[in-house]
Amino acid sequence: NNIEYIRSGYYNMEEIWRFSSSLGKFVGYTEYGLKQANYWNTDPSYLAQMKATKETVCKHNIDID
């Protein structure tokens, strides 16, 4: 199964940052989003938690169907 977990943050209906399980890291789209992405990408425990979400949430729910 090709599953991708994406978590995005928005402000005023504009995407400012995104975590993509395919990339395995956060990407920023605004000045603030870039700062947040850089901060989260330097936190190994938070990155591991985000990467694990694909397994715990996505694959779990796909197996139900």
Secondary structure, 3 states (H helix, E strand, C coil): CCCCCEEEEEECCEEEEEEECCCCEEEECCHHHHHHHHHHHCCHHHHHHHHHHHHHHHHHHHHHC
